[in-house]
Amino acid sequence: MAWYAYCIGEKQAFPELARHRKPIPLESVTGVSGNQVFLYPASDLAIVVSEHNPSEQFNQKAGVDHARVIADCFKHSTILPFRFGTVFQDDEGLRKSIRSNQRQFQCSLERLHGKTEMHLKIHVDSCCKDQIDKHISLDGTGKEYLSNLRESATRHRERQTRARAVCYQMHRMFSPLDEEVSCKMTESGKMLLDIAHLIDRKCVERYQNKYATTSAMMRECQMALSGPWPPYHFVQRLTRGAHAPSHTPAQTPAHAATPTHAAQLEPVLAAV
């Protein structure tokens, strides 16, 4: 029997597993394709899975269902999400993969216990936005080429400096336990900072209040907050570099990353 995998949780968080050594239904939870979700015991871990028909195709709804099951499990336990489309061909493949990485998974669960992820998106006007529309040609030769090259490098450094300054402000104001940051330029000439903060779950309300204060202060930036979420970005960091997968995950449709939180469908726990 093939298993579709959602996440790994703490066995102790699911008391119903204490008396069972075989998969048991997770009551009132359905997964991809409407299939019943099961708790699959593996030592001190609980693997959240559902039966899978290899002929079934994944679509946008499957991506939403995948994220929903993970969110449901996160209410009860610290979890390590599998990437969307992860399938184990049989029980032996599932057990082998868990055994091979068990110590790493347990260490990751311990590190992330009681933690959650908050997600900030910040649009920042570039400090050289008045020059964004000016075409910089790196063609030609001689002084013109070198001048354009220097101009392009200067603007790039200015943008990096501005992005670092805003990131430093966010770190100082929110004081997260850990953070992941990415930055890119948008077509409108603004910088988009994508910031994931790892915080204690008990501090969510305080974080939200701090966000309200910060967004009112920094009117030059357009800010958006989402969360709390399972710690997707930080699971990816912890599991990076582990052994190659023993199965082939299904291809994620390009449009499947459009549920409530796009990071829900990022390739986390790819080592499993």
HELIX and SHEET records of a PDB file:
HELIX    1   1 LYS A   11  ALA A   13  5                                   3    
HELIX    2   2 PRO A   15  ARG A   19  5                                   5    
HELIX    3   3 VAL A   32  GLY A   34  5                                   3    
HELIX    4   4 GLN A   60  PHE A   74  1                                  15    
HELIX    5   5 ASP A   91  LEU A  112  1                                  22    
HELIX    6   6 LYS A  129  GLN A  131  5                                   3    
HELIX    7   7 GLY A  142  PHE A  174  1                                  33    
HELIX    8   8 ARG A  201  CYS A  203  5                                   3    
HELIX    9   9 VAL A  204  MET A  217  1                                  14    
HELIX   10  10 TYR A  232  THR A  239  1                                   8    
HELIX   11  11 ALA A  254  ALA A  257  5                                   4    
HELIX   12  12 ALA A  262  LEU A  265  5                                   4    
SHEET    1   A 5 ILE A  24  THR A  30  0                                        
SHEET    2   A 5 GLN A  36  ALA A  42 -1                                        
SHEET    3   A 5 LEU A  45  HIS A  52 -1                                        
SHEET    4   A 5 ALA A   2  GLU A  10 -1                                        
SHEET    5   A 5 ILE A  79  PRO A  81 -1                                        
SHEET    1   B 5 ILE A  24  THR A  30  0                                        
SHEET    2   B 5 GLN A  36  ALA A  42 -1                                        
SHEET    3   B 5 LEU A  45  HIS A  52 -1                                        
SHEET    4   B 5 ALA A   2  GLU A  10 -1                                        
SHEET    5   B 5 VAL A  87  PHE A  88 -1                                        
SHEET    1   C 4 ASP A 178  MET A 185  0                                        
SHEET    2   C 4 LYS A 190  ASP A 200 -1                                        
SHEET    3   C 4 LYS A 115  ASP A 125 -1                                        
SHEET    4   C 4 CYS A 221  TRP A 229 -1                                        
END                                                                             
